Amino acid sequence: MLDIGPLELITLIVLAVLIFGPDKLPKMIQDVSRTLRKIRQFSENAKEDIRTELGPEFKDFEFEDLNPKTFVRKHVLEKDELGLKEIRNGFDFKSEMAEMAEVTDAAHGRTAPSAAGSATGSSGSATGSGTPDLLKKRDGGLQPGERPPYDADAT
């Protein structure tokens, strides 16, 4: 009911009784309802006139389609010629986020609890940690003439 709650409705009724008085209130309600009925009838007649002027090609035309949200919902999302629903349903965001978390943990030298066993057994490094070789500290440091490893995140 136009987003009017029960408390607001009671407040409006009390204000109407106080402003117009109990004697004039029924007459005001009749006048308002008659005006609303005339406005509704006028808009329906205008819609019918527009439909007849547009011709038989537009007999199915609905004025609600002029709203952009309704237009997109009706013509793009319902037909789904591009397969958008299949694409949307094909994504598994939870597994994608879990994979991203594993990658960032590995890049920062941390082992994820779920991937701790698989990272140590499958990595071919000598220490068995899931840390990339670029991020490991060397025991002896750099040899003379040797360049430090390139870290793209540090630049």
C-alpha positions in Angstrom: 0.0 0.0 0.0 2.6 2.5 -1.2 5.0 1.6 1.7 2.6 3.0 4.4 2.7 1.0 7.6 -0.2 0.6 10.0 1.2 3.2 12.4 1.6 5.7 9.6 -1.9 5.0 8.3 -3.4 5.6 11.8 -1.5 8.8 12.1 -2.8 10.0 8.7 -6.4 9.2 9.7 -6.0 11.1 13.0 -4.5 14.1 11.2 -7.3 14.1 8.6 -9.9 14.0 11.4 -8.2 16.9 13.2 -7.7 19.0 10.1 -11.0 18.5 8.3 -13.2 17.6 11.2 -15.6 14.6 11.4 -18.3 16.6 9.5 -16.3 17.3 6.3 -14.2 14.2 6.3 -16.6 11.9 4.4 -17.2 14.5 1.7 -13.4 14.9 1.3 -12.9 11.1 1.0 -15.6 11.0 -1.8 -13.9 13.9 -3.6 -10.5 12.4 -3.4 -11.7 9.0 -4.6 -13.7 10.6 -7.5 -10.6 12.5 -8.5 -8.4 9.4 -8.5 -11.0 7.5 -10.5 -11.1 10.3 -13.1 -7.3 10.3 -13.3 -7.1 6.5 -13.7 -9.8 6.7 -16.4 -8.0 9.5 -18.2 -4.7 7.6 -18.3 -6.4 4.4 -19.6 -8.1 6.4 -22.4 -4.8 8.0 -23.3 -3.1 4.6 -23.4 -5.9 3.2 -25.7 -5.6 6.3 -28.0 -1.8 5.8 -28.3 -2.3 2.1 -29.1 -4.8 2.8 -31.8 -2.7 5.6 -33.3 0.4 3.3 -33.4 -1.4 0.7 -35.4 -1.9 -3.1 -35.3 1.9 -3.7 -35.1 1.9 -2.3 -31.6 -1.2 -3.9 -30.2 0.9 -5.9 -27.7 2.8 -2.8 -26.6 2.8 -2.3 -22.8 3.7 1.0 -21.3 5.5 -0.7 -18.4 8.1 -1.8 -21.0 9.3 1.8 -21.1 10.8 1.3 -17.7 14.4 0.3 -18.3 14.5 -2.4 -15.7 11.3 -4.0 -17.0 12.6 -3.7 -20.6 15.9 -5.4 -19.8 14.2 -8.1 -17.7 11.7 -8.9 -20.5 13.9 -8.7 -23.6 17.3 -9.7 -22.4 17.0 -12.0 -19.4 13.9 -14.0 -20.3 15.0 -14.9 -23.8 18.6 -15.6 -22.8 19.8 -16.0 -26.4 23.3 -15.4 -25.3 23.3 -18.2 -22.6 23.8 -15.8 -19.7 22.0 -18.1 -17.3 24.3 -21.0 -18.2 27.4 -18.8 -17.7 26.1 -17.4 -14.4 25.3 -20.9 -13.1 28.7 -22.2 -14.4 30.7 -20.2 -12.0 31.5 -21.7 -8.6 32.6 -18.6 -6.7 33.4 -20.5 -3.5 35.8 -22.8 -5.1 37.4 -20.0 -7.1 37.9 -18.0 -3.9 39.4 -21.0 -2.1 41.9 -21.5 -5.0 42.8 -17.8 -4.8 43.4 -18.1 -1.1 45.7 -21.0 -1.7 47.7 -19.1 -4.3 48.1 -16.0 -2.1 49.1 -18.2 0.9 51.7 -19.9 -1.3 53.0 -16.6 -2.5 53.3 -15.2 1.0 55.1 -18.4 2.2 52.2 -19.6 4.3 50.7 -23.1 4.0 46.9 -23.3 4.0 45.5 -25.9 6.5 43.7 -27.8 3.7 46.7 -27.8 1.4 49.5 -28.4 3.9 49.8 -32.1 3.2 49.6 -31.7 -0.6 52.0 -28.8 -0.8 54.8 -30.6 1.1 54.5 -33.8 -0.8 54.0 -32.5 -4.3 56.5 -29.6 -4.3 59.8 -30.6 -5.8 61.9 -28.4 -3.5 64.6 -29.7 -1.2 63.1 -28.3 2.0 59.6 -29.6 1.3 57.8 -26.3 2.1 55.3 -24.8 -0.3 57.4 -21.6 -0.6 58.6 -20.5 -4.0 62.3 -20.5 -4.5 62.3 -16.7 -5.1 61.1 -16.0 -1.6 63.5 -18.3 0.2 66.4 -16.8 2.0 69.8 -18.0 1.0 72.3 -19.1 3.5 75.4 -17.5 2.0 73.7 -14.5 0.5 74.6 -13.3 -3.0 77.8 -14.3 -4.8 79.9 -11.5 -6.2 78.4 -10.4 -9.6 75.1 -12.3 -9.0 71.9 -10.3 -9.3 69.2 -10.5 -6.6 66.0 -12.4 -7.6 63.3 -10.2 -9.2 60.2 -9.8 -7.2 57.3 -8.2 -9.2 55.3 -7.5 -6.0 58.1 -5.4 -4.5 58.5 -3.0 -7.5 
